[in-house]
Amino acid sequence: MTEYIKYQIKNIEPLRIADDSTSQNGQTTTLRYIPGTTIRGWIINQLAKRADFENLKKDLFSDNVRYLNAYINKDEKSLLPSPKGFYEDKTVTEGKKKIENVVLRGDFTEGYKRASLGRFSYMDEECIHYYSVDTNSDMKIKINLNEGEKQNVFRNEYISPGYCFSGYIAVNDHETGEMIKQLFTDRIILGNAKSAGFGKCEVLSSEITEQLPYEEYLPEKEQKNSCYMMLLSNTAFIDQNGEICGFTEETLEALENKMGVQNLNIAFCATSTVQVRGYNRSWGIKTPSLPAYEQGSVFHFTYDGVLSPENMRKLADTGIGVRINEGFGRVLFLKDYEKIQYKCAEKYFDDSVREKKTELTKEDNKVLRTIARSYYKNKLERKMQEYVLKASQEKSFWGIRTSNSQLGELDSRITANKYNPQEAKTAIYNYLEHANEKEETNSVQKVHNSLKKTKKYVDQLYATDLEELLGFSGKQKGYVMGIPVSELMSQTEKDALKLELLTSLIRFKNKGDK
């Protein structure tokens, strides 16, 4: 009997899981969910520390353990990928809006467009209630380009903090389930850029249950002659030649047998495809590319016979196609799908609740402060990158032509004291004052290489608040998420960022002059 480890986690830091199907050179987009492959990788890494790991590997990598995708939830309700196939007119409507389902009969009203349904949703009677996932991005500047590289500015997208995710891991052995469940304690770190303040998630709950995920959407009665099947995750098949394929005569026949019906046919469908790519960090190589039907795709099947509730549950439990242990091939048969006539946008975050800080628990305040600090620091670093980039593009670094050797010496003094901002500041001023005194003593007029303007800039740098210098402005000056910025970052930390800014300017200047 299949058991499910159901876990709920909340990303208290920005979360980035690269979407290799849409990311481009210089720009990384993020998935809006946590894929089964990410969960599997984290679990394997944790269990690899055990002495008996070699004995566990066969089971962990087999279909006996299936790592499903984790999607956002709202008020303890697990949300689904929003279904495809709905169309709407071009008017903007508050609240419920009428929509048409192309999967029912294969047509829709002329002039209609594909309905906007966010990323995730739940279906309630005649309406789809849908949610979007807020994202933000940071910008990185690569100073030391490799030979042949032209791109030095990189934009990386991430999921904003504060989302709760529900995920499932299917296990065929109770002891294996208990072992994996024990890993979901306190906090875990997922995704990319872990060392840069990304990916920390708080474990809200974990349990072992026999309840089938999303079973509330399954029909309780037999489905005679037709049914509607939605893909809960990306899905692909392999033909008799071992080639990746979609629904063919061969794969339809295999599904027909599992459904217990005859003459299975796709009457109508609403699908999209995605090129699934990945990267194995342990091996340091890209995983094979996989063309697949995208999650949310819907198929209207017709057939001879009756599809039983037992067979629907079995297929929802085992999945179809390839790589099912990684979360691919999850399906769901939908009850009352043909009754849906409306859509309604929902807000994930309640701003009014967020503003009631006095009602937050001690732990809530701790989490909020962590999120606010991460957000504030990321914003400052992004503004620093923009500042350096603008200076390099305008070739306006301090407005002078200070020699590379002088700036290099300044850089080395900063680097030598980078872990002590106060000592670094002292070293900077000692060097600048000594150099300018020497210039005065020798009565040397160095129009181009004088460090006098360099010192003037450094004076300005230390005399100006970092936010003012970078042009940083939030919704409420001096506050982030209602918390004073003075409580989020010390002056010493800000001075360290000023040193980082100074170093980036120097290196950009020296690189540009070569």
N, C-alpha and C positions, 0 to 999 in steps of 0.2 A: 504494500500500500504506500502510495506517495504521501509524504509529509512535506509541509512547507515551513521554512523559516521566514517569518514575516518580521521585517525590521523597519523602523522609522528613524530617519536622521534629519538633522537640520544643518544647513551650511552656515556657520557663524562667521566664516570668511568668504571672500569671493571664490567662486568655483569655476575652474576652466578645464573642460575636457574637449580637446581639439576635435573639430569636425573636419576630418581630412577630405571629405567629399566636396566641401565648399571653400575650404581655406585656399588662399592664393599666396604667391610669393610676396612677402612683406605684410601679409594680413592673415591672422589666425582667427577663425570663427569658432564658437563653442557650441557643443550640443546643449539642448535645453533639458536633458535628462541624464541619468547616470546609466550607461550601458552595462549589460551583464558582463562584458569582457573586462570592464574596469573593476567591478566587484570581484570577479574571479581572480584577477591579478593581485588585488589587495589580499584576498584570503590565502592564495598560494604563498605570497611573500611572508605572511604571518605564520603559516604552518610549516614553512621551510626551515624555521628555527628549531623545530622539534627533532629529536634524535631519531624518531621512527618515520620521518617524512618519506623516505624511500618506499616504505610499505603503504603509504597513503596515496601516492601519486596516481596509481592506476585508477583508483576510484574517483579521485578529484577531477581528473581529466576526462572521465568517461561520461556517458549519458545518464549515469546513476546520480550525478549531481548536475543540475541545470540552473544556471545563474541568470535569472530574468532581469530585464531592465527595471530601473527604479524611476518612477514618475512622481511629479509633485502631487501632494494631497492637500485637501482643504477641509478643515473641521472634521478630521478623522475619515473623510470620504476619499477613497483612492480614485484618482482621475485617469481617464483613458486618453491615448492619442486622439485628437479630434478626427472624426471620420471624414473621408472625402466624398464627393459626389453631390454636394448641395450648392444650389445657385440662388441668387437674390437680385433684386433690382438695384439701381444705383443711388437710391435715396438714402439719406442718413436718418435713422430712426432711433429714438431713445427707448430703452426697455426692450420688449419683445418685438421681433421683426419676422415677417413672413418669409419662408424659404421654400425652395422646391428641390425634390430629390430625383436626380437623373437616373439613379440606380433602379428605381421602381419600374419605369417604362422606357428608359433610354432617351428621353427628350426633356426639354425645358423651354420656357417662354423666350422668344426671340428678344434680344437686347439685354438679357440677364447676364450677370457675371458670376464667377465662382464666389461663393459666400466666404467671407472672412470669419474664421472660427478659432482664432488664436492657435495655441499649441496643444492644449489639453482640455478635457471637458467631461461632463457627466450628462446623461440623458434622463430626463424626468418627464414621464408622460409624453406630451406632445412637443417638448422643447429640449434643445441642446443648450446647456449652460457652459460657457467656455471661458478660459483664462489664458492670458499671455504670460510669458516669463520675461521679467525685466533683465536687460543686460547692460553692461557698460564696457569700456575698453581702456587700456592703458597704451602708452607709446614708449617704445624703447629705441635708443639710438646706439648703433654699433659703431664704435670708434675705429677699431682695428679691423678693417675689411681684409678678407683673404684675396689673393690674386684672382682677378676676373669678376669679383663681386662689385656690383654697382649700388645695390640697395643698402642703405644704412639706417633707414627709419622703418620700424616695425610696429604695427598696430595689432594688439591682441585683445580679443573679446573675452568676457567672462560673465557668468551668472551673478547677479547681485546677491549679497548675503540675505539671509532670513527665510529661505524657502524650506519647507518640509517635504521630504521625499519618502514614499513607501516603496519597498522593494521586496522581492520574494526569491528564495532559493529552494528549488525542488530537490528532495533527497529521497532515495529509495531505502535508505538504511537509517534507523533511529539513532544509533550511536554516532554515525557521521554527522547527523543533524545537530545533536547535542554538542559535539566538538566544535562545529562551525558557529553555532549560536553563542558559545562562550567568548568568541572573538568580539562580539558587538557589546562592548562595555565602554562607558565614558565617552571617549572621543576617538575619531579616526581621521586620517588625512587621505584625500583622494585627488586624482586629476593631475594637471600640470602645474609647474611653478610652485611646488610645495615649499621650497626654501625661501621663497619671496613673499610669504604671507598669504598663500592661496591654499584652498582645499580642506581646511579644518572643518570637520562636521561633528556635531554633538549627537550622540546616540540617544534617542528619545525612548525607544522601547524595542524589545525583541522577544519573540515567542515562537514556539513550534505549534502548528495547527494542521489539522487535516482538511480544513476548509479550502476549497478551490478558489484561487484568486479571481475576483470579478464575477463570481458565480451569480450575483444578483441580476446580471444582464442576460443570463442564459434562459432560453425558453423552458418552461416547466412541462410543456406538452409536446407531443410528437409534431414534427414538421412534415406535412404531407405535400409532396410534389415540388416544393420550393423552400428556400431558406436564404438568409443573409449572413454572410461570414465576413468579419473584419479582421485584418491583420493587426495584432497588438505589437508586433515588432517586425523588423525587416525580414523578408522571407525569400529564399531561393531554393532551387531543386537541382538535382544532378540527373542527367539522362543516362541511357544504357551505355553510352560511350564515355561516361565520366565527365561530360561537359556540363558547366553550369547552365541552367535554363529556367524558364518560367513555367506557366501552365501549358502543357502540351497534351497531346492525346495520351501519351504514356503516363504523365504525372496525374492527369485527371482520372485515369483508370485506377491508379494506386489510391487516390483519395476516395474514389467511388467505393472501393472495397472497404476502406476504413469507416466510411459513413454507413455502409450497409444498404446501399441503394443501387439502382441500375440507370444506365443511359444519362450519366451526369453531364450537364452542359452549363456553360456560363452564358446566361441570358443577357445580362448587362453588368458592367462593372465601372468603378471609378478608381483609377490607380495612378501612381507615379513610380518611377524607378530611381534608385540611388546607387552610386558606386561606393561600396563600403571599402574603406581602406583602414589600415591600422599599422601599428609599430610595436614590435616586441622589444622592450627595453632591456630585458635580460640577455637576449641574443644580439641586440643592436642592429636589427634588420627590419625592413618593412614586411608586413604580412601580405599574402596574395590578395589582390583586388577582387571584390565580389560584387557583380551586378545583382541587384535584388529589388523585389517589390518593396516599396516604402511602407512603414507602419502607418496605419490609418486607411490603407486601401480597402475597399469594400467590394465584395462579389455577390451578385444575385445568381444563385444556382437554381436550376430546374432539374428534375430527375423523375424517375418512376419509382414509386415506393414511399416508404416512411423513414424519416431520420429520427431515431429514438433519442430521448434525453440522455440515456446511458452513453451512446456513441458521441453525442455532442460533448459531454463531460470528458470522455476519454481523449478526444482530439484536443480539447482545451488544455488537458493535463500534459499530454505527451508532446504536442506540437507537430509540425510537419516540415519537410524539407531537410536542409543540411545545417550543421553547426548549432543544433538545438541546445547543446550544453552551454553555449555562449549567450543564450537568450534569443536566438533567431527562431523564426517559425512559430511563434505563439499566435494562436487564433482564438476568436470568440464568436460564437453564434449569437445573434441579437434578437431579442424578443421585442415585438411591437415596433420594430424599426420603421415599418411603413406608415406609422401614425405620426411621425415627427413632422411638424409643420412650421416650427418657429425656432429662432435662435435668440439668445440673450447674453450679452457680455457681462461678466462678473469681475469684481475687483478682488485681487488676492489679498492685498494689504488694506486694512481698515485704518485710514489716517487718524481718525478720531480716537481710536484705541491706542495708536502709537503715541499720541500726544499726552496721554494720561500717565505720565512718568511716575507719579506718586503711587499709583496702584501696582507698579511693577514689583516683583519679588527681588530679593537680593541677587539671586542667580540671574534673573532677567536683566537686571541692571549691569551685571558683570558681562553678560553676553552682548548687550547693547554697547557698552563701552569698548569691548573688543572690536566689534563691527565698526564703530565710529572711528576708532584709532586707525584701523586698516584702511578705511575709506579716505580719511584725512591724509595719511601718509602717501597713499597711492595718487591722490589728487596733486599733492605737492611735487612728487617725483615726476608726474606727467607734465606739470607746468615747468619744471626745471628742464625737461627734455625739449619742450617747445621753445623755451628761452634760449637754450644753446643752439638749437636748430636755426632760429631766427637770426642769431648773431653770426652764425657761419654762413648763412645764405646772403645776408646783407654785407658780409665782410666788414663788420663794424665792431669787432672785438676791441673794446676800450678806445677805439678811434685812433689808434697809434700803430706803429710798426716796431714794437719791441722785438729784440732779437730772440730767435728760438733757443739759443743757449741760456739766455737770462731766464726765459720762461721755464726751460727745462730744469734749471737749478731750483726755481721756485716750486716746481712740481715735485722734485725729489724731497724738498724739505717738508712739504705737505704729506707726502706718502710716508715718510719716516715717522710722522707723528699722527697718522690718520685715526688712531684709536684714542687719542687724547686731544680733543678740539682746542682746549685752552693752550696746551703746549705748541700745537700747530700754529695757532694765531700768533703766539710769541715768536716762533721761528720765522714766520712770514715777515713780521714787522722788523725783526732784527736784520734780516737780509735786505729788505727794501731800504731801511734807514742807513745801513752801512754802505750800500751801493750808491745811494744819492749823496751821502757825505763825501764819499770818495770822488764822485763826479765834481762836487763843489770844490773840494780841496785841490784837485788837479785842474780846475777851471776848464773842464772839458765840456764842450757844447755838443751833445749828442742829440741832434734833432730827431733822428729816427729811432734810436735805441734807448732813449732815456726811460728810466723807470719811475719818473715823477708822476706821470699820468697813471701808471700802474698802481702806485700807492694811493692816488686819489680815488681810483675805482675800488680798491680794497677798503679804504675808509668808508666809502659809500655803502659797500656790501655789508660791513659790520654795523653801520649806523642805521640801516634800513631794515624794518621787519621783513622777514622772508616772504610772507603773504603779499605785502605791498610791492616788494621787489619783483615778484613773479606775476603780479596781476591776478592773484587768486581771490575769488569772491564766492561765498556761499549764499544760501538763501537768507541766513541770519548771520550778520557779521560777528566774528568772534566765537561762533558756535558751530558745531557739527552734530546733527541729530539731537539738538537741545543740550549738548554737553560743551562746556567751555573748552576751547582749543588748548588753553594752558594746562588742562588736566589730561590732555591726550598726548602731548609731546612737550618735553622739557626744553629749556633754552639750550642746554648742552646738545640735545639731539638736533635742534634746529641749526646750531653752529656746525655740527657734523655734516648736515645737508648743504650748508653754505660752502664747506670745504669741497664736497663732492661736486658742487656746481662750478667752483673755481677750477678744479682739476679738469673737468669736462671742457670748459672754455679753453684752457691752456692746450690741451691735447688736440682739440679741434683746430685751434689756431696753428699749432706746429704742423699738424698733418696737412692743412691747406696750403702752407707755405713751401712744402716740399715739392 
